[in-house]
Amino acid sequence: MSIVIVGGNDRMATRYQDICKKFNHKSKVFTQMPADFENKLGTPDLMVVFTGTCSHKMLGTVKKSSEKKGVPVEHVHSSSVSALKQLLSDIKGRKYVRS
């Protein structure tokens, strides 16, 4: 499964990717909004938004992109490692199907 993580702490970006690897997921992490952000999101199987550390502009772009491409979004308030691990273990049995 491919996952895009939006928000979080700059120093934790590689830890987020390592955790996703342990759960056998490919991941991209955007802690800050780059130029041409909507195109860089791509079409992952799931988008994870750390709402506590995500700007309103980034959140709006994620919402617009997910609605256009039919990608499910999971919102997590905390941007901690344990919150990401909990989310990944919770979604382990779920099947995300794009509409």
N, C-alpha and C positions, 0 to 999 in steps of 0.2 A: 504494500500500500504506500502511496506517496502522500506526504503530509507537508503542508506549508504552515510554519509557525510565525505569527505576526505579533510583535511586541516583545516584552521581556527585557532582560538586562544585557548590555553589550558584552560584558565579560562572561556571560553564561551561554552565549550562542553555540560554542563548540560542545559544551556539556549537553545542551538540548539535542544536538545532532547525535552525540554518542548514545544518549538514552534511546532515541528513535532507532538507532542501529541495533541496540540490544533487543528491541522488540521486532526486528526485521522489517523496518520501515525506512524508505528513503525520505529525506527531509531537506527543506530549504528553510532558513531562518532569516527573518527581516526584523531587526530590532529598531531600525530607523527607516524612514521613508526615502527610498532612492528615486532617482529620475526614472520616469516611465514605469512606475510601480505596478500598474494594472497589468501590463504585458509581461512583467517579470514573475507575476504570480503563477502564470500558466494554468493548467487544468489538473490540479491534484485530486486525489480521492477524498481528501478532507483538509479543511483549513482550521487551525487552532488559533484563537485570538486570546492573548493575555490582556484582558481589559484594563487591569490596573496600571499597565505601563504602555498602553497603546494610545496614540493620538486620535482625536476625533476624525481627522482627515484620513488617516490610515484605515480606521474602522469603516468609514463611509466607502472607501475604495474597495475594501474587502466585501462589504455587503453588496455593492453594485456588481462586482465581478462574480460573486457567488450566485446571485440571482440570474445573471446573464448566462452563465455556464452550467448552472444546476449543481454546484458543488456544495455539500453540506458544511456548516460552520459550527464548531464547538467553542463556546465562550467559557474561559476560566479566569476568575478574578485574580488569583495569585499567580505570580510568575516563578514560583519555586520549582525546584527539581522534583520534590515529592508530589506536587500538584500535577506535573506532567506525567510522572510515572503512574499516578492514580488514574488519570484520564486514559492513558494508553492501555492500562490493564482493564478498565471498564469497557473500552470499545473493542477489546480483543474478540469477542464473540459476535459483534455486530457486523452486518454487511451494509456498506454504504453504496447505494446504487444511485447513479445520476438520473434525473428525470428528463 
